[in-house]
Each structure stands twice: as structure tokens, then as C-alpha cells.
Amino acid sequence: MRHLSLISTATTLRNLVLAVALLIGSLLPAATLRAQNLPGVQNERLSYDIIYQLGFLWKRAATATLQLTVRPNSYHSVLTARTLPFADNIFRVRDTLVADMHRNRALTPIYYAKLADEDHTYRKDEVHYLYNGTATTGQIRLYRPKRNVVEDYTLTEPGFVYDMLSVFYVIRAFDFRAMHMNQLYKTKIFSGKSLEYLHIEYLGQEILKQNKKEYNTFKVRLHFYNSAGKKTSDNISAWIGTDSRRIPLKVEGKLALGSMKAVYTGD
């Protein structure tokens, strides 16, 4: 049952909502896609249930909250996730993601942190972003108290690079109505001390039936690769509301055993 540790991954949306979540200005488009300003941007607090499926068994295993604060020159986002008491006895998760983004067209990141407290093992990842006009530099610091070490890395890549939280806000800013079926958008994210390559595939509009309601949604699928082109995780599907708020309504992905989904429960 240690696969419940993946709650943090699906929760953060590997991930969650998208804010999944959940991706990007004028990065590395596989087509002529461009993000718009974040539609309907406002202070918001979105709540989600994280549900685990194994065969015919569906079990609510965790909860997550995604909060956005609009500041004069930036957006501040915090995603928190925690397992429920029964799941704590199997694999306790208390995770927090933090992202600061510029209020510009590309929603370029300023700062990112992942604070993971999983099964009573604490870790922290930080990224400070620098830009020189043509490339993104990530000043990365990894805290590993269990090994009593702090690791520092510097990665510089052409174009813009995001992280697992900021990239989901970029998705919400896509001009979906100008996209065609199976259109791809490609970008990169900092993941630990490495780069991960993310392809976002547009799958059209779909009616989502959830919590005794029907929602009009845009559906996307996220594909994750390493520098060698090898998949680093199973694909993640996400459904985003078509109204002005573009709320991530559902995020779903497979695990080694079963699957996990994050379901929007309200503000």
C-alpha cells in the first residue's frame, strides 16, 4: 500500500489540479499557441477530494486546497494536500507547494517550493528563477534532513521553464477555442535537480458529469518525458471549466496499482 505515497504526486498533479491543474506563454510551442492573461483572475480558494481507485473500490484518501492571491506585481499560489486519518495509518502525507509568478503574459515564475512531509520524512525543494531575455536559470536548493545534506544546483535552459504548480496556471490561460484536436504544446519544468519535458495535448470539449452536476470542460492530457525522450510517468488527464474562471474540475492519472483522481468540491 505504499503506492499511497503517490497521493502527493497526483495531488500536486502529476498531479493535481493542474491546478492541473492544470501550461505557456511563448515557450517552446509545437504549434502557434500562445497563453492569454489568466482569465477571470481573482483571489480564489479551491477545494478537492483525492480519491483512490483499486478495481471496483473507490476510496476518498486525501484532501487538497489550491489558493491564489493576487498581488500588485505577482500571483502567489499555495497548494496543500493531506491524507485522511485512515490513510495516515498507511502512509501519512502533508505536502505543500508554493509558487510566485509575474503578472505578465507568460506568467513567468519567480519562486517555487515543494515541502514534502511523507511518512514522517521531511524534504524541501526550492527554485529561484532568473531571466536573461533568452533563457531561464533555476537556482535550485534541495534540503534532505534525513541525510543531513543541502544540495545546490544551477540549471540554465533556453526559453521559459516552469514548475508543477505555475505551469497549471498557464494551462488555464490557454486560448482553447483557437486550438484544434490533438494540438500539442511543449514546455519544460524544473523537477528536483533535473529538467522534465512536458507535452500538453488538447483533446477538445467534453461534458463532465461530477457531483450530480454537468460541466462544460476543455480536456487536456499531460505527457512527461526526460531528456532522452523516455516517459517518466503515466499520462495525466485534466478537465478545465470553459467559463471565465477556468477552474480545474478534475484531474486523473494511473498509478502502479489502481488510479488516483482529484475532484473539485467547491470554493
C-alpha positions in Angstrom: 0.0 0.0 0.0 3.0 2.3 -0.2 1.6 3.5 -3.5 -0.4 5.9 -1.4 2.8 8.0 -1.4 1.8 8.9 -4.9 -1.1 10.9 -3.4 1.4 13.7 -3.2 2.2 13.3 -6.9 -1.3 13.1 -8.1 -2.3 15.7 -5.6 0.2 18.2 -6.8 -0.9 17.0 -10.0 1.2 15.0 -11.5 -0.5 16.0 -10.5 -3.2 17.8 -9.2 -5.2 20.4 -10.3 -3.4 21.1 -12.6 -4.3 23.3 -10.7 -3.8 20.9 -13.3 -4.3 21.8 -12.7 -3.7 22.4 -14.8 0.7 25.3 -19.3 2.8 28.6 -21.5 3.4 32.0 -22.7 5.9 32.0 -25.5 7.9 29.0 -24.6 8.6 26.1 -27.0 5.3 25.8 -28.9 4.8 22.8 -31.1 2.3 25.0 -32.9 1.4 28.7 -32.8 -0.2 28.6 -29.4 0.0 31.5 -27.0 -1.3 31.9 -23.5 -3.6 34.8 -22.7 -3.7 36.7 -19.4 -5.1 34.5 -16.7 -8.9 34.6 -17.4 -11.2 35.8 -14.7 -8.2 36.1 -12.4 -9.2 36.7 -8.8 -8.3 35.7 -5.3 -9.6 32.1 -5.0 -9.6 29.1 -2.8 -10.5 25.8 -4.5 -11.0 22.5 -2.6 -10.6 19.0 -3.9 -11.1 15.4 -2.8 -8.3 13.0 -3.7 -9.9 9.6 -4.5 -8.0 6.3 -4.9 -9.4 3.5 -7.1 -8.5 -0.2 -7.0 -10.7 -2.3 -9.1 -14.3 -1.6 -8.1 -13.2 0.1 -4.8 -13.2 3.9 -4.7 -11.9 5.4 -1.5 -11.5 9.1 -0.6 -7.9 9.1 0.7 -6.9 12.8 1.0 -8.0 16.4 0.5 -6.3 19.3 -1.2 -6.7 23.0 -1.3 -5.4 25.4 -4.0 -5.3 29.0 -3.1 -4.4 32.0 -5.3 -3.7 35.5 -4.0 -3.4 38.4 -6.4 -0.6 40.9 -5.5 0.3 44.2 -7.2 3.0 42.7 -9.3 2.7 38.9 -8.9 0.4 36.0 -8.3 1.0 33.9 -5.1 -0.3 30.3 -5.1 -0.3 27.6 -2.4 -1.4 24.0 -2.9 -1.7 21.9 0.2 -2.6 18.2 0.5 -3.1 15.9 3.4 -4.2 12.3 3.8 -7.2 11.4 5.8 -6.9 9.6 9.2 -7.3 6.0 7.8 -4.6 6.7 5.1 -2.3 8.3 7.7 -2.0 4.8 9.2 -0.7 3.5 5.9 1.3 6.4 4.5 1.0 9.8 6.1 1.2 12.8 3.6 1.4 16.5 4.5 2.6 18.3 1.3 2.7 22.0 0.3 3.6 23.6 -3.0 4.3 27.3 -3.2 4.7 29.4 -6.4 5.1 33.1 -7.1 4.6 34.2 -10.7 5.0 37.5 -12.5 1.8 39.2 -13.7 2.9 39.1 -17.3 1.6 37.4 -20.4 3.8 34.3 -19.9 3.2 34.0 -16.1 6.9 33.5 -15.6 7.8 32.0 -12.3 9.7 33.9 -9.6 9.9 31.3 -6.9 8.8 27.7 -6.3 9.0 25.5 -3.2 7.9 21.9 -2.5 7.6 21.0 1.1 7.0 17.2 1.5 6.3 15.5 4.8 5.6 11.9 3.8 5.6 9.0 6.2 7.3 11.3 8.7 10.2 12.0 6.3 10.6 15.7 5.6 12.1 17.2 2.4 12.1 20.6 0.8 12.9 21.7 -2.8 13.3 25.4 -3.7 13.8 27.1 -7.1 14.7 30.8 -7.5 14.2 31.9 -11.1 16.5 34.3 -13.1 16.0 35.5 -16.7 18.4 37.0 -19.2 16.0 37.6 -22.0 16.5 34.4 -23.9 16.9 31.8 -21.2 15.7 30.7 -17.7 18.1 29.9 -14.9 16.9 27.9 -11.9 18.9 28.3 -8.7 17.9 25.0 -7.0 18.4 24.1 -3.4 17.3 20.6 -2.1 17.1 20.1 1.7 17.4 16.5 2.8 17.4 16.4 6.6 17.3 12.6 6.8 20.8 12.6 5.2 21.7 15.9 6.8 22.7 17.5 3.5 21.8 20.5 1.5 22.4 20.2 -2.3 22.7 23.2 -4.6 22.3 23.1 -8.4 22.1 25.7 -11.2 20.3 24.8 -14.5 20.0 27.2 -17.4 17.8 26.5 -20.4 16.7 28.4 -23.5 13.2 29.9 -23.3 10.9 29.7 -20.2 11.0 26.9 -17.7 8.2 26.3 -15.2 7.4 24.0 -12.3 4.5 21.7 -11.4 2.4 24.5 -9.8 3.0 27.5 -12.0 2.6 25.5 -15.2 -1.0 24.7 -14.3 -2.0 28.4 -14.2 -0.6 28.7 -17.7 -2.8 25.9 -18.9 -5.8 27.9 -17.6 -4.7 30.8 -19.7 -4.7 28.9 -23.0 -6.8 30.2 -25.8 -8.6 26.8 -26.1 -11.1 27.9 -28.6 -8.4 28.7 -31.1 -6.9 25.2 -30.7 -7.6 22.1 -32.8 -8.0 18.5 -31.7 -4.7 16.8 -30.6 -2.7 20.0 -30.9 0.4 19.9 -28.8 2.1 22.5 -26.6 5.6 21.7 -25.4 7.5 23.1 -22.4 9.9 22.2 -19.6 9.7 22.2 -15.8 12.2 22.0 -13.1 11.8 18.7 -11.2 14.1 18.2 -8.3 17.7 18.7 -9.7 16.6 17.8 -13.2 14.6 19.1 -16.2 11.4 17.3 -17.2 9.8 17.8 -20.6 6.1 18.3 -20.6 3.8 18.0 -23.6 0.2 19.2 -23.3 -2.3 17.7 -25.7 -5.6 19.3 -26.3 -8.5 16.8 -26.6 -11.4 19.1 -27.3 -14.5 19.9 -25.3 -16.3 17.4 -23.1 -19.3 17.3 -20.8 -18.1 16.2 -17.3 -20.6 14.6 -15.0 -19.5 15.1 -11.4 -21.1 15.5 -8.0 -24.6 15.3 -9.6 -23.8 18.2 -11.9 -22.8 18.6 -15.5 -19.9 20.9 -16.5 -18.7 22.1 -19.9 -15.0 21.5 -20.0 -11.8 21.6 -22.1 -9.9 18.4 -21.8 -6.1 18.1 -21.9 -3.7 15.3 -21.4 -0.2 15.8 -19.9 2.8 13.7 -21.1 6.0 13.7 -19.1 9.5 12.9 -20.6 13.1 13.0 -19.6 15.9 14.5 -21.8 16.3 11.1 -23.5 12.6 11.2 -24.6 11.7 8.4 -22.2 8.3 8.7 -20.3 8.9 9.5 -16.6 5.3 8.8 -15.5 1.9 7.8 -16.8 -0.2 10.4 -18.6 -2.4 12.7 -16.6 -5.8 13.8 -17.9 -7.4 17.1 -16.8 -10.8 18.7 -17.3 -11.0 22.6 -17.1 -14.2 24.6 -16.9 -15.0 26.6 -20.0 -16.3 29.6 -18.1 -14.3 32.7 -17.3 -12.8 31.2 -14.1 -11.3 28.2 -15.9 -11.4 26.1 -12.7 -9.6 22.7 -12.9 -12.6 20.4 -12.2 -11.0 17.0 -12.3 -7.5 15.5 -12.7 -6.9 11.8 -13.1 -3.9 9.5 -13.6 -2.9 5.9 -13.2 -0.7 4.6 -10.5 1.4 1.4 -10.4 -1.7 -0.2 -8.8 -5.0 1.4 -9.4 -5.6 5.1 -10.2 -6.0 8.4 -8.5 -8.2 11.4 -9.2 -8.6 14.9 -7.8 -12.2 16.1 -7.9 -13.3 19.7 -7.4 -15.7 20.1 -4.4 -16.1 23.9 -4.4 -14.6 27.2 -3.3 
